Amino acid sequence: MAAIRERDIGTLKEFYGLMAETAAVRRDVVRALFGAVDVSEAHTAALRTALACLRAACFEGVRAELALDPVNPANPVNRADRIAAGGGGGAARTITVDLTYEITELEKDLLFLEHGEEALAARMAATVPGFRDQVRDGREVLDGVALNCFVSDRDGTTNNYCGRYLSSVQSAWNALFLARFATRPGLGPRFPILLTSAPLASPGIVDVSTAPERTLIYAASKGREFLDLAGARRHFPIEPEKQALLDELNRALAALVREPEYEPFALIGSGLQCKFGQTTVARQDIDGSVEQDRSAAFLETLGALVARIDPAGTNFRIEDTGLDVEVILTVEDGQDGGARDFDKGDGVRFLDTALGMHMESGPHLVCGDTGSDVPMLEAAMEKCLDTRAVFVTKNEKLANRVRSVCPRALIVSSPDVLVAILGGL
């Protein structure tokens, strides 16, 4: 195991490097625990060091001011200078990042490793209202159910939200609970799938996941690409002409965010994610790190770039969330011959065929947290009415929509509740 050395974290790239190191340590931890082997003190010490580095980087609670540019050792910029710079131009360009996710999940990992599962549950009960009641209710609904398929979103569903995808490393306790659920003897699920809009790798869901290999199927890009339980990577067929246009767009975007003016957009929030059939690039993050005028100008630049590659507007559709710009490759609609977006329901149908899931036979469990996850549930219900759902939301409108699609739906308030339910089955 590679040790994590204590050091100052002054730049965003140094921060991402540290989080990648915690991913490697956590994979070792989960692999040991999954094999019923004790975790060494070196592992917990490494995670303690990582947590200390993050806390030391914070100037206010869980907020840190990190430089976008490398710090010149001959002319170091201390934290006070970085804050005073306020993210302006020049060598002191900085952004303020909220490290709540990274710090909290490391704290929970250490609590779990040093004091056990009940101590972790007690902490969750102290921070999530109604935690124990929700977990009890969920286990009563799902206990003893031998699942055929488990299809779940990741971020906001089985994983707490993080402001930046590159640092949204799965905690060890979370990975262990999901792996334990996915490999239940005699109860399945036979097809345990995490289905996300993020890319598969480089970077993608594989890079930020820490579960043991071949315990989960990772379906990325809304299900257009996946890594199966045998470790084979497969993907949805895309017309060569459309793929060529997407490749051209990705090359142009990669070159664009290498320019100093645009490099911050590759480092904040979602960054640049070249997915299979879709590309995402951040123009803002949840902390509002980029000036609004600059963010709006970048949006215009992206629109012009897409229009240059697809002047007729028939191959790409742009969706602006305010934080991310999604450039989506359209697919043919078999009903009217028009073009539409590929959604997670399409992903489920593709996976059913590609993996031989035989979704006409249940029971299935579908989990999500937003409206974009509902098509997964609709696709499962179309295949088999013996489908259950657990959605993580406090939005009553979404909760009602989920219940209208699936009568056997359970609504919970936090990803921690859902993972605790699954890990205890």
C-alpha positions in Angstrom: 0.0 0.0 0.0 1.3 3.5 -0.9 1.4 5.7 2.2 -0.1 9.2 2.0 2.4 11.8 3.1 1.5 14.9 5.0 1.9 18.0 2.9 0.3 21.4 2.1 -2.5 21.4 -0.4 -2.4 24.7 -2.2 -3.6 24.0 -5.7 -6.7 22.3 -7.1 -4.5 19.7 -8.9 -2.7 18.9 -5.6 -6.1 18.4 -4.1 -7.3 16.0 -6.8 -4.0 14.1 -6.5 -4.6 13.6 -2.8 -8.1 12.4 -3.4 -6.8 9.9 -6.0 -4.5 8.6 -3.3 -7.4 8.1 -0.9 -9.1 6.1 -3.6 -6.2 3.7 -3.8 -6.1 3.3 0.0 -9.9 2.8 0.2 -9.8 0.1 -2.4 -7.2 -1.8 -0.3 -9.4 -1.3 2.8 -12.6 -2.6 1.1 -10.8 -5.5 -0.5 -9.5 -6.6 3.0 -12.8 -6.2 4.7 -14.7 -7.9 1.9 -12.3 -10.8 2.4 -12.8 -10.8 6.1 -9.2 -9.6 6.7 -8.3 -7.1 9.3 -7.3 -3.6 8.1 -3.8 -2.6 9.0 -3.0 0.5 11.0 -1.1 1.8 8.0 -4.4 2.1 6.1 -6.1 4.0 8.8 -3.0 6.2 9.3 -3.0 7.0 5.6 -6.7 8.1 5.8 -6.0 10.1 8.9 -3.1 11.9 7.1 -5.4 12.7 4.2 -8.0 14.1 6.5 -5.4 16.3 8.3 -4.2 17.6 4.9 -7.7 18.6 3.9 -8.5 20.3 7.3 -5.2 22.2 7.1 -6.1 23.5 3.7 -9.3 25.0 5.0 -9.4 28.7 6.1 -13.0 28.6 7.2 -14.7 25.5 8.4 -14.7 23.2 5.4 -13.9 25.9 2.8 -10.5 26.1 1.1 -9.0 28.6 -1.2 -7.0 26.7 -3.9 -4.9 28.0 -6.7 -5.8 27.0 -10.2 -2.2 27.4 -11.3 0.9 25.6 -10.0 2.5 27.4 -7.1 6.0 28.5 -7.9 8.3 27.3 -5.1 10.6 30.3 -5.7 7.7 32.6 -5.1 5.2 30.8 -2.9 1.7 32.2 -2.4 0.4 31.8 1.2 -3.2 31.2 2.0 -3.8 34.8 3.1 -2.4 36.1 -0.2 -4.5 33.7 -2.2 -7.7 34.8 -0.4 -6.8 38.4 -0.9 -6.3 37.7 -4.6 -9.9 36.7 -4.8 -9.4 34.5 -7.8 -8.2 37.3 -10.1 -5.9 37.0 -13.0 -2.2 36.2 -13.0 -0.4 33.5 -11.1 -2.7 33.8 -8.1 -5.9 32.7 -9.8 -7.9 30.8 -7.1 -11.3 29.3 -6.4 -13.0 28.7 -3.1 -14.0 25.0 -2.8 -16.3 23.4 -0.2 -14.8 20.2 1.1 -17.8 19.0 3.0 -18.1 15.8 1.1 -14.4 14.9 1.1 -13.9 15.7 4.8 -17.2 14.1 6.0 -16.7 10.8 4.1 -13.1 10.5 5.5 -14.4 11.1 9.0 -17.1 8.4 8.5 -14.5 6.0 7.1 -12.3 6.5 10.1 -15.2 6.2 12.6 -16.3 2.9 10.9 -12.7 1.4 10.8 -11.9 2.4 14.4 -15.2 2.0 16.2 -17.4 -0.2 14.0 -20.7 -0.2 12.2 -22.9 0.8 15.1 -20.8 3.9 15.7 -21.2 4.9 12.1 -25.0 4.3 12.3 -25.1 6.5 15.4 -23.4 9.3 13.6 -25.8 9.0 10.7 -28.8 9.0 13.1 -27.5 12.2 14.6 -27.2 13.9 11.3 -30.1 12.5 9.2 -33.6 13.0 10.8 -35.5 9.8 11.0 -32.5 7.7 9.9 -33.2 4.6 12.0 -36.9 4.5 11.2 -36.2 4.9 7.5 -33.6 2.1 7.5 -36.0 -0.2 9.4 -38.8 0.5 7.0 -36.6 -0.2 4.0 -35.2 -3.4 5.3 -38.7 -4.6 6.0 -39.8 -4.0 2.4 -36.7 -5.6 0.8 -35.7 -8.3 3.3 -35.7 -11.8 1.7 -36.4 -10.5 -1.8 -34.3 -12.5 -4.3 -33.6 -9.8 -6.9 -33.0 -10.3 -10.6 -31.8 -6.8 -11.3 -30.7 -3.9 -9.2 -30.3 -0.7 -11.3 -29.3 2.5 -9.5 -28.0 5.9 -10.1 -24.8 6.9 -8.2 -24.5 10.6 -7.3 -27.2 11.7 -4.9 -28.6 8.1 -4.7 -26.0 5.7 -3.4 -23.3 8.4 -3.1 -23.7 11.8 -1.3 -23.3 14.7 -3.6 -19.9 16.3 -4.1 -19.2 19.6 -5.8 -16.5 18.1 -8.1 -16.6 14.8 -9.9 -12.9 14.2 -9.7 -12.9 14.2 -5.9 -16.2 12.3 -5.4 -14.2 9.3 -4.3 -16.5 6.6 -2.8 -15.9 6.0 0.9 -14.8 2.6 2.1 -17.8 2.0 4.3 -20.1 2.8 1.3 -18.3 0.5 -1.1 -18.3 -2.3 1.5 -22.1 -2.0 2.1 -22.9 -2.1 -1.6 -20.6 -5.0 -2.3 -22.1 -6.9 0.6 -25.6 -6.3 -0.9 -24.5 -7.1 -4.4 -23.1 -10.5 -3.5 -25.8 -11.8 -1.1 -25.9 -15.6 -1.4 -29.1 -16.8 -3.0 -30.7 -13.4 -3.0 -28.7 -11.6 -5.7 -29.2 -9.3 -7.4 -28.0 -11.3 -10.4 -27.3 -8.1 -12.2 -26.2 -5.3 -9.8 -25.8 -2.2 -11.9 -24.8 1.4 -11.1 -26.0 3.5 -14.0 -24.7 7.0 -14.2 -24.6 9.9 -16.6 -20.8 10.2 -16.0 -18.2 8.6 -18.3 -16.9 5.1 -17.6 -13.3 6.0 -17.1 -10.4 8.4 -17.6 -11.9 10.0 -15.6 -15.2 8.4 -14.8 -17.1 6.2 -12.4 -14.4 3.5 -12.4 -11.8 6.0 -11.2 -13.9 7.2 -8.2 -15.3 3.8 -7.2 -13.6 1.7 -4.5 -15.7 -1.5 -4.4 -13.9 -4.8 -5.1 -13.6 -5.7 -8.8 -16.4 -7.7 -10.4 -18.9 -7.1 -7.6 -20.8 -4.4 -9.5 -21.6 -3.6 -13.2 -20.7 0.0 -14.0 -22.9 1.4 -16.7 -21.9 4.9 -17.7 -22.9 7.6 -20.2 -26.6 6.9 -19.3 -26.0 3.2 -20.0 -24.4 3.6 -23.4 -21.1 2.0 -22.2 -20.5 -0.5 -19.4 -18.0 -2.7 -17.6 -19.5 -6.1 -16.9 -18.8 -8.5 -14.0 -16.2 -10.3 -16.1 -14.3 -7.0 -16.6 -15.2 -6.6 -20.3 -16.0 -3.2 -21.6 -18.9 -2.9 -24.1 -20.9 -0.1 -25.6 -24.1 0.9 -27.5 -23.7 1.1 -31.3 -23.4 4.7 -32.6 -23.5 5.6 -36.3 -20.0 6.2 -37.5 -20.9 9.6 -39.0 -22.3 10.8 -35.6 -19.3 9.3 -33.7 -16.9 11.2 -36.0 -18.7 14.5 -35.2 -18.5 13.8 -31.5 -14.8 12.9 -31.8 -14.2 16.2 -33.5 -16.1 18.1 -30.8 -14.2 16.3 -28.1 -10.9 17.2 -29.7 -11.9 20.8 -30.0 -13.1 21.0 -26.4 -9.9 19.4 -25.1 -7.8 21.9 -27.0 -10.0 24.8 -25.8 -9.7 24.0 -22.1 -5.9 23.7 -22.4 -5.9 27.4 -23.1 -5.1 29.5 -20.0 -8.3 31.5 -20.4 -10.5 28.4 -20.3 -8.5 25.9 -18.2 -10.4 26.6 -15.0 -13.6 25.1 -16.6 -11.8 21.7 -16.8 -10.9 21.8 -13.1 -14.2 22.9 -11.4 -17.4 21.0 -10.9 -17.9 18.3 -13.5 -14.8 19.4 -15.5 -14.7 18.1 -19.0 -16.3 14.7 -19.4 -16.1 13.0 -22.7 -18.8 10.4 -22.4 -20.0 7.8 -24.8 -22.5 9.6 -27.0 -22.5 12.8 -24.9 -20.0 15.4 -23.6 -20.2 17.5 -20.5 -18.2 20.6 -19.6 -18.6 22.7 -16.5 -19.2 26.4 -16.8 -19.8 27.0 -13.1 -19.7 25.1 -9.8 -22.0 25.0 -6.9 -19.9 27.5 -5.0 -20.1 30.1 -7.9 -16.3 30.1 -8.3 -16.4 31.6 -11.7 -17.5 35.2 -12.4 -21.0 35.2 -14.0 -19.9 37.2 -17.0 -17.0 34.9 -17.6 -19.2 31.8 -17.3 -21.8 33.3 -19.7 -19.1 34.1 -22.2 -17.8 30.5 -22.1 -21.4 29.3 -22.8 -21.5 31.5 -25.9 -18.1 30.1 -27.0 -19.3 26.5 -26.6 -22.5 27.3 -28.5 -20.4 28.7 -31.4 -18.1 25.7 -31.4 -21.0 23.2 -31.6 -22.7 25.3 -34.3 -19.5 25.2 -36.4 -19.3 21.4 -36.2 -23.1 20.7 -36.5 -24.4 23.8 -38.4 -27.8 22.2 -39.2 -28.3 21.3 -35.5 -29.5 17.8 -36.3 -26.8 15.8 -34.6 -26.3 17.6 -31.3 -28.5 19.2 -28.7 -27.2 21.6 -26.1 -28.6 21.6 -22.6 -27.4 24.2 -20.1 -28.1 23.4 -16.4 -26.5 26.6 -15.2 -23.5 24.6 -13.9 -22.8 22.2 -16.8 -23.2 22.4 -20.5 -24.4 19.0 -21.9 -23.8 18.4 -25.6 -25.9 15.4 -26.4 -25.8 13.2 -29.5 -29.3 12.6 -30.7 -30.8 9.2 -31.6 -33.5 8.3 -34.1 -37.0 8.1 -32.6 -38.6 4.9 -34.0 -42.1 6.4 -33.6 -41.9 9.4 -35.9 -38.4 9.2 -37.4 -37.3 12.3 -35.6 -34.3 12.8 -33.3 -34.4 12.8 -29.5 -32.0 12.4 -26.6 -30.8 9.1 -25.3 -32.0 8.7 -21.7 -31.4 6.3 -18.9 -34.5 4.3 -19.9 -32.8 3.6 -23.3 -29.8 2.6 -21.3 -31.8 0.0 -19.3 -33.3 -1.5 -22.4 -29.8 -1.7 -24.0 -28.3 -3.4 -20.9 -31.2 -5.8 -20.8 -30.3 -7.0 -24.3 -26.5 -6.8 -24.1 -26.3 -8.6 -20.7 -29.1 -11.0 -21.2 -30.9 -9.8 -18.1 -34.3 -11.2 -19.0 -36.0 -8.3 -17.3 -39.4 -9.8 -18.1 -38.7 -11.9 -15.0 -38.4 -9.9 -11.7 -38.2 -8.9 -9.1 -36.2 -5.7 -9.8 -35.1 -2.8 -7.6 -34.6 0.6 -9.2 -33.0 3.5 -7.3 -32.6 7.2 -8.2 -32.9 10.7 -6.9 -33.9 13.0 -9.8 -36.4 13.2 -12.7 -33.7 11.9 -15.1 -33.7 8.6 -13.2 -37.4 8.0 -13.6 -37.0 6.6 -17.2 -35.0 3.8 -15.6 -38.0 2.9 -13.5 -40.4 3.3 -16.4 -38.3 0.9 -18.5 -38.2 -1.7 -15.7 -41.9 -1.4 -15.2 -42.5 -1.9 -18.9 -40.5 -5.1 -18.7 -41.9 -6.4 -15.5 -44.5 -5.2 -13.0 -42.6 -7.0 -10.2 -40.5 -4.0 -9.7 -39.7 -2.0 -6.5 -38.1 1.4 -6.2 -36.3 3.4 -3.6 -35.8 7.1 -4.5 -33.8 9.6 -2.5 -35.6 12.9 -2.5 -37.3 15.5 -0.4 -39.2 16.8 -3.4 -42.8 15.8 -3.0 -43.6 16.3 -6.7 -40.8 13.9 -7.7 -41.9 11.5 -5.0 -45.5 11.5 -6.3 -44.3 11.0 -9.8 -42.2 7.9 -8.7 -45.2 6.5 -6.8 -47.4 6.9 -9.9 -45.0 4.9 -12.0 -44.3 2.3 -9.4 -46.8 1.5 -6.6 -44.1 -0.3 -4.6 -41.9 2.7 -4.2 -40.2 3.8 -1.0 -39.0 7.4 -0.6 -36.0 8.1 1.7 -34.2 11.3 2.6 -30.5 10.6 2.1 -28.1 8.3 0.2 -26.8 7.2 3.6 -30.3 5.8 4.4 -30.4 3.8 1.1 -26.9 2.4 1.5 -27.6 1.5 5.1 -30.7 -0.4 4.0 -28.9 -2.3 1.3 -25.9 -3.0 3.5 -28.1 -4.5 6.2 -30.1 -6.9 4.0 
